[in-house]
Amino acid sequence: MSFDDDKINIFKQRIAEIRQRIVRAAETAGRDPLNVHLVAVSKTISAERVRMAIAAGADILGENYVQEATQKFSDLSALSATWHFIGHLQRNKARYVVRIFDLIHSVDSTRLADELNKQAGKINKMQPILIQVNLAGEKTKSGIPPEDAETLARHISALPHLSLQGLMTMPPYFNAPEKVRPYFRQLRNLRDRIMDMSIENVSMSELSMGMTGDFEVAVAEGATLVRVGTAIFGTRE
Ligand SMILES: *Cc1c(COP(=O)(O)O)cnc(C)c1O
């Protein structure tokens, strides 16, 4: 056993434990665990360690910073993994993210949507996206107010190169996961409302919510994508 194998085994154990907790939370809530996917959040983590996590079974990576992700993606593009953009996105970076990412979780304005549509069009891509919702109106966080989500969804539905798949949120921070539950429920209710409108070209099947401290509660409330960093890679510097 090489040193690298030892490290890969540690990632395998951590990922297996998280997946078990996801399965338990889904089954307790009467949900099919196959409808919940683990996004391994690899921001600030080196390409070498991400390579080991992929070898250990992490098949979806979540990245926050365009420049960092571009470098890592080019180092690891030979590996079979799916890349999700989960960070705040500036319009002038849209042309880079459409080339790399299979799902963009953080669309929060019509102008950003328009730019992503334009850049995806240039490379003939249908770009899957989520709308990021700022449920508590926190000034430090990205995301559209919940009352504006429907208008943005209708706007996106008319853009030929974007495919809206659902909603994402970063709720306020609490050290008690139960306190976050009302926000997860609110996002699911908003998703259900928009789903009921049957907007053309809009699917709304995905709910991206839950992180290391609260992903089980998120799964109980309907999460289909949980974004977990610390529990896989350890505490970030
Ligand atoms: C960093 C980050 C996460 C992961 O947080 P952990 O607490 O380390 O699991 C999830 N979502 C977003 C948007 C993040 O920026």
The ligand as an SDF file (V2000), in Angstrom:
LIG
                    3D

 15 15  0  0  0  0  0  0  0  0999 V2000
  -18.0550   26.0650    0.8920 C   0  0  0  0  0  0  0  0  0  0  0  0
  -19.4450   25.8130    0.4370 C   0  0  0  0  0  0  0  0  0  0  0  0
  -20.1370   24.6400    0.7940 C   0  0  0  0  0  0  0  0  0  0  0  0
  -19.5460   23.5480    1.6810 C   0  0  0  0  0  0  0  0  0  0  0  0
  -19.5360   23.9400    3.0120 O   0  0  0  0  0  0  0  0  0  0  0  0
  -19.0440   22.9000    4.1480 P   0  0  0  0  0  0  0  0  0  0  0  0
  -19.6090   23.4770    5.3900 O   0  0  0  0  0  0  0  0  0  0  0  0
  -17.5470   22.8960    4.1160 O   0  0  0  0  0  0  0  0  0  0  0  0
  -19.6140   21.5710    3.8400 O   0  0  0  0  0  0  0  0  0  0  0  0
  -21.4120   24.4590    0.2860 C   0  0  0  0  0  0  0  0  0  0  0  0
  -21.9980   25.3710   -0.5270 N   0  0  0  0  0  0  0  0  0  0  0  0
  -21.3570   26.5070   -0.8830 C   0  0  0  0  0  0  0  0  0  0  0  0
  -22.0640   27.4660   -1.7820 C   0  0  0  0  0  0  0  0  0  0  0  0
  -20.0870   26.7610   -0.4110 C   0  0  0  0  0  0  0  0  0  0  0  0
  -19.4770   27.9130   -0.7650 O   0  0  0  0  0  0  0  0  0  0  0  0
  1  2  1  0
  2  3  1  0
  2 14  2  0
  3  4  1  0
  3 10  2  0
  4  5  1  0
  5  6  1  0
  6  7  2  0
  6  8  1  0
  6  9  1  0
 10 11  1  0
 11 12  2  0
 12 13  1  0
 12 14  1  0
 14 15  1  0
M  END
$$$$
